[in-house]
Amino acid sequence: MSLFNIFDIAGSGMSAQSLRLNTTASNLANVDSVSSSIDETYRARHPVFATVLNDAYSKQGMQVGGVEVRGLVESTASIRKEYMPSHPLADTEGYVYHSNVDPIIEMANMMSASRSYQNNVEIANTSKQLLLRTLQLGQ
């Protein structure tokens, strides 16, 4: 595997973790949102990642890949229903519906995505240093 391929792999990892961080930020921004119907209530979203392998290198016994974002899925956790007849968004029965975002899970996701992003940056930096040292061998 060429060292140049490492940049593509680390770049796809950074892109995926950046999307994960953005999704987590959106979830955390909506942690306290309420609505008047269960259908309009914000549901936590999470990205789905998949490994991508490039078959062009498989003839040489090497496989080069990366990370691909397959989409976003909504959480299936239950929506909390609260009786608040004085709330302006209460339905006809006096209930408001809270989002199913769990801030503890989202903070753990944010820390994990941040660490994964940092690891990919470190991989790219180390590869760059190795390439520069390789070029300096002929001097």
N, C-alpha and C positions, 0 to 999 in steps of 0.2 A: 504494500500500500504506500502510495506517495504521501509525503508530508503535506502536500497541497490539498489532498482529500480531507485531511483532518480539519482544515478550516471550514469546509462545507458541512461536515458533520457537527462541529461545534457551533457553527452559525445556525443550523437548523434547530439545535438544542436551545440556543439562546432565544430564537424566535418563538419556539413553543413555550418556554418558561415566561417570556414576556407576555404572551397571550394569557397564560395562567395567572400571572400577577394582575393583569387588567381585569380579568373575570372575577378574581377574588376582591379587588377593589370595588367593583360594581356590586358584588354581593354585600360587602360591608357597608356600602353607602345606602343600601336598602334594608338594613337589618331592622330598622324601626318603622318601616313603611306599613301602612294599613290601607284597606280598601273596603268597599261596601258589598263586594260579592267575591265568592270563592274563585270565580273564573278570572277576575282582574287582579288577584293577589300576586305579588312578586314571589317567584320561586327561585331558589338558589340554582345557579348554573355552574357546571363544571366541564372543562374541556376533556375531550377524548383523544389520546395520542396513540399512534401506531408506529412501529418500526418499519423503515423503508430500506430495502436492500436493492442495490443496483446490480442487475445480472450481467452487465457488460464486463465486469471483472471476474465473474465466476469461472470463466474458461481458464483463467490463470490461477485458479485456486484461491482467489481473494474476493471478498465481498465488501463493497463500500455502501454505506447507508446513511441514515439520519433519522430524524423524527418528523412525522407528518401529523398535522392536526386534522382529525377526521370530523370534528364537529363539536357542538356544545349540547350537553344533555341537562335537562332540568331535574332537580332533586325530587324524589318521590316521598320525602318526609311529609308528615301531616301538617296542615295549616292550622294555626291556633285560632280559635273562635272565642271572642270575648264579648260579654254583654255590657254595652255602654250606650244606653239610649240617648244620652245627651251629646254624644259625639256627632259632629256634622256629617261624617261619612257612614253613620250607622244605617243598616238596611231597615226595612219596614218592621222587622221583629226586634230591632234595637241592637243588633250584633255588628261588630267590626271584625275583619279578618286580618291577622298578622302574618307577615312573611315567614317562611320556614327556614330562614338563614340562621345558622348556629354560629355566633361570633367566635367561639373557641375553635371550632373546626376550621373556620376561615383563617384565623390567625395562624394555626398550624400549617395550613396550605400555603399561606403567604411566606412563612419562614422556610418551608421546604422549597418553594419555587425560587426564592431569593438565593438559597444555598446552591441549588442546581444551576442557576444562572451564573453565579460566581465560579462554580466548578468549570463550566464551559468557557468562561473568559480565561481562566487559568490554563486550560488546555490550549487555547489559541495562543496565549502569550508564550507558553513553553515551546510550542511548535515553532513560533516565530524566532525564538532564541536559538533553537536547534538549527533552523535554516541559516541564520546569520553566522553561527559558528561554523557550519559546513562551508559557507562561502569564504570564511577567513582561513580555512585550511591551506589554501593555495598561496597565501601571502608569505 
